[in-house]
Every structure is written in C-alpha cells, then in structure tokens.
Amino acid sequence: MSRFAAWRRRRAGSLLRDERGVAAIEFSLMAVLVFTMLAAAVDMTQALIIQRDINRFTAAAAMVLATADDDTKVALAGLEINAKIANVLPGWTGVEVGSASVVRDGAAIRVGVGTMTYMPPEANAAALAALADKDHGVVVRASYRHEPIILGFAERFGLTTRTFVATTAALRLRNAQY
C-alpha cells in the first residue's frame, strides 16, 4: 500500500468524525422552513386585516348614506365617498366602491339611484336580509385586489392575488310610501 493511499484512508476517517460546520448546515436547512412560515403568517395576517378594514369601511359608509333624506342625496354622498376614497382608505389603490339606494318590494329589491351599475348577488342578499317589505335602504359594496408582500415567493405556495369584497345594507326609511 502506498503512503498516499494510507494518508487518504486516515484523512477520510478523520473527515467522517469531524463535526465542524454542522450547525451552519442545520441552520441553512431550518432557515428556509422558518422563512416560509414567517412569510405565510405575514400574508395571512395582512389578509385578515384587509378584510376587517373593508368590512368596517362598508358598514360606516352605509350608515352615512342611510342618514340622507332622499335618493338624490344618497347618490351625491356616494359620489363624494368615491371621490375621497384615498383619504378614507390611505395607502390602498384600486378600491372600487359602489352604492345604491334600494327599496324592498316583497321578495325583490328595486335599485334606485347610485353608483352601482348592477346589483351583485351578495348585495341583493344583504339587502333582502336587512330590509323588511316596503323599507328603503342603501347598499354599499367595496372590492379591493391585493397582492401578497412577496408575490413571487407566495405564488409557489398558492398564495396569489386575491380580491376582497364586502357588502353592507342599511335601513334608511321603515315602511315608507313615496
């Protein structure tokens, strides 16, 4: 056996017993998992906060519109809210807000004036739930398209862009005839 072969065998044995650098390898393997969990937790928390804020916004806007005297004032107040959406929800771009004055007529909802071009099913359901027959009310619907903080990373795990929607109906006049 040559001296080189004997040296190589001794060196291989010492490398197998050498534990230097084990902590660095363990850290690198765990860091990927911890970073993934942290990014998912941040995105999920942000999604919950966005949904909460958009629900609060539609509830507040519906209550403001419900205090209007007539349908024309409801429409004008809805336009004012749309014009000042950057002040109401700062930092949010692309928020779409629709509002309409509605009347429940039996099992149907008649849409009056407002900024909504059509009554989405969830808005119709909210109005039917909040209003009794012949009641006048307002419906506010807001939607916001959100992208996760680390979009490229999040897409690998199925966390893609999401549209948050909130709809609120509020009573304006009880059993009114006009």
Protein Blocks (a to p, Z undefined) as FASTA:
>chain_A
ZZklmmmmmmmmmmmmpcghklmmmmmmmmmmmmmmmmmmmmmmmmmmmmmmmmmmmmmm
mmmmmmpmblmlmmmmmmmmmmmmmmmmghiahiacdddddddehjaccddedjbfbdcf
klmmmmmmmpcehiacdddddddddddfblmlmmmnopacddddddddddfbghiaZZ
